[in-house]
């Protein structure tokens, strides 16, 4: 049996969302904010254009370069927060 089952019985097996969902664990808060601003900016930009923009600005700020999938994940999480439900 798992530790969750031993500690809480079958209730320990219930899935719970992470409390830090939407807060990139490996992305500085300023980089996440920049990415979110680029996502909502009008006219809309493609995810590739947003990633290119972020990869130009990140080294200037001393940030590590985020992967394309991380930028896309920030975009998806932002849309979830705006709509109020998981996509």
C-alpha positions as a LaTeX table, in Angstrom:
\begin{tabular}{lrrr}
\hline
Residue & $x$ (\AA) & $y$ (\AA) & $z$ (\AA) \\
\hline
Unk1 & 0.00 & 0.00 & 0.00 \\
Unk2 & 1.08 & 3.55 & $-0.59$ \\
Unk3 & 1.97 & 5.98 & 2.16 \\
Unk4 & $-1.09$ & 8.09 & 1.29 \\
Unk5 & $-3.34$ & 5.07 & 1.87 \\
Unk6 & $-1.61$ & 4.12 & 5.10 \\
Unk7 & $-1.93$ & 7.66 & 6.46 \\
Unk8 & $-5.43$ & 8.63 & 5.29 \\
Unk9 & $-7.10$ & 5.38 & 4.22 \\
Unk10 & $-8.86$ & 5.43 & 0.87 \\
Unk11 & $-9.41$ & 9.19 & 1.20 \\
Unk12 & $-5.64$ & 9.56 & 0.75 \\
Unk13 & $-5.98$ & 8.28 & $-2.81$ \\
Unk14 & $-8.25$ & 11.13 & $-3.92$ \\
Unk15 & $-6.51$ & 13.36 & $-6.45$ \\
Unk16 & $-5.98$ & 16.97 & $-5.42$ \\
Unk17 & $-4.69$ & 19.72 & $-7.73$ \\
Unk18 & $-1.33$ & 21.24 & $-6.84$ \\
Unk19 & $-1.62$ & 24.32 & $-4.65$ \\
Unk20 & 1.04 & 26.05 & $-6.77$ \\
Unk21 & $-0.69$ & 25.34 & $-10.10$ \\
Unk22 & $-0.10$ & 28.16 & $-12.54$ \\
Unk23 & 3.05 & 29.34 & $-10.84$ \\
Unk24 & 5.95 & 28.14 & $-12.97$ \\
Unk25 & 8.33 & 26.40 & $-10.59$ \\
Unk26 & 11.33 & 26.93 & $-12.82$ \\
Unk27 & 10.39 & 30.34 & $-14.28$ \\
Unk28 & 11.17 & 33.61 & $-12.51$ \\
Unk29 & 7.98 & 35.54 & $-11.69$ \\
Unk30 & 9.08 & 38.46 & $-13.90$ \\
Unk31 & 9.58 & 36.14 & $-16.87$ \\
Unk32 & 6.15 & 34.61 & $-16.32$ \\
Unk33 & 4.60 & 38.11 & $-16.13$ \\
Unk34 & 6.38 & 39.16 & $-19.34$ \\
Unk35 & 5.12 & 36.04 & $-21.13$ \\
Unk36 & 1.56 & 36.59 & $-19.90$ \\
Unk37 & 1.63 & 40.21 & $-21.10$ \\
Unk38 & 2.81 & 39.11 & $-24.53$ \\
Unk39 & 0.07 & 36.47 & $-24.69$ \\
Unk40 & $-2.75$ & 38.97 & $-24.05$ \\
Unk41 & $-1.22$ & 41.75 & $-26.17$ \\
Unk42 & $-3.17$ & 42.88 & $-29.23$ \\
Unk43 & $-2.76$ & 42.17 & $-32.05$ \\
Unk44 & $-2.32$ & 38.53 & $-31.09$ \\
Unk45 & 1.07 & 37.00 & $-31.74$ \\
Unk46 & 1.85 & 33.38 & $-32.52$ \\
Unk47 & 3.38 & 31.22 & $-29.80$ \\
Unk48 & 6.59 & 31.10 & $-31.86$ \\
Unk49 & 6.75 & 34.92 & $-31.98$ \\
Unk50 & 6.14 & 35.15 & $-28.22$ \\
Unk51 & 8.85 & 32.55 & $-27.53$ \\
Unk52 & 11.31 & 34.41 & $-29.79$ \\
Unk53 & 10.58 & 37.69 & $-28.01$ \\
Unk54 & 11.06 & 36.10 & $-24.59$ \\
Unk55 & 14.32 & 34.41 & $-25.62$ \\
Unk56 & 15.71 & 37.78 & $-26.73$ \\
Unk57 & 14.76 & 39.53 & $-23.48$ \\
Unk58 & 15.55 & 36.74 & $-20.99$ \\
Unk59 & 19.37 & 36.89 & $-21.26$ \\
Unk60 & 19.28 & 40.69 & $-20.89$ \\
Unk61 & 17.61 & 40.18 & $-17.51$ \\
Unk62 & 19.87 & 37.30 & $-16.47$ \\
Unk63 & 17.07 & 34.72 & $-16.76$ \\
Unk64 & 17.45 & 31.21 & $-18.14$ \\
Unk65 & 15.85 & 30.67 & $-21.53$ \\
Unk66 & 12.44 & 29.03 & $-21.25$ \\
Unk67 & 11.59 & 26.21 & $-23.62$ \\
Unk68 & 8.85 & 26.63 & $-26.19$ \\
Unk69 & 6.74 & 24.14 & $-24.23$ \\
Unk70 & 7.14 & 26.22 & $-21.03$ \\
Unk71 & 5.95 & 29.37 & $-22.84$ \\
Unk72 & 3.01 & 27.38 & $-24.23$ \\
Unk73 & 2.25 & 26.06 & $-20.74$ \\
Unk74 & 2.17 & 29.61 & $-19.32$ \\
Unk75 & $-0.20$ & 30.55 & $-22.16$ \\
Unk76 & $-2.49$ & 27.59 & $-21.40$ \\
Unk77 & $-2.54$ & 28.30 & $-17.65$ \\
Unk78 & $-3.35$ & 31.96 & $-18.31$ \\
Unk79 & $-6.30$ & 30.96 & $-20.50$ \\
Unk80 & $-7.50$ & 28.56 & $-17.77$ \\
Unk81 & $-7.38$ & 31.34 & $-15.16$ \\
Unk82 & $-9.30$ & 33.68 & $-17.48$ \\
Unk83 & $-11.98$ & 31.11 & $-18.31$ \\
Unk84 & $-12.19$ & 29.72 & $-14.77$ \\
Unk85 & $-11.93$ & 26.07 & $-15.80$ \\
Unk86 & $-9.21$ & 23.69 & $-17.03$ \\
Unk87 & $-8.82$ & 23.47 & $-20.80$ \\
\hline
\end{tabular}
